Amino acid sequence: MAAKRRRSGGKGGGTMGCAPFLVLIVIALIIQYWWVLLIALGAVAMTVALVRSTKAPARPARVPLPRPQPAVAPPRPVLGGDDLTAHVRAAKRAGRVRDMQEWDYEWIRLSHPGKSLHEVNSIANTHFARGRSIGINSGDPSLG
């Protein structure tokens, strides 16, 4: 004979149980107390952030850059006697030579009217490199 299987009383056919009612109650609580849930989530997020930041390795300390010192030219030695006289004479001679070279440059520029500034500069540089000047010793470097 075939044995009859019995169904248990808890698993009745077609009964839904109380699960849908529990879901509706949970949804109603979420709708009513949404601000409490937001505060709780914020507290959890802050706690997680604090725990992670304390477990992170320490950052190296920033070393401030040294303050830049003003650039000051070293003091010139104080000249006296013969050194001072030689220095003044050399300065006067350099000033005269510079003035004559400026005059020579203008003379070269005027004597070559069709040349560009680059060509005039190269002519003047070769002229000055040979030690020549129109205004000093009539252009003869051996007399200087």
Residue pairs with C-beta under 8 A, 6 or more apart in sequence:
7 13
30 37
79 87
96 136
97 133
97 136
100 133
100 134
100 135
100 136
101 128
101 133
103 134
103 135
104 124
104 127
104 128
104 133
104 134
104 135
105 120
105 124
107 134
108 120
108 123
108 124
108 127
109 120
112 119
112 120
112 123
115 123
127 133
130 141
131 141
131 144
132 139
132 140
132 141
133 139
136 144
137 143
137 144
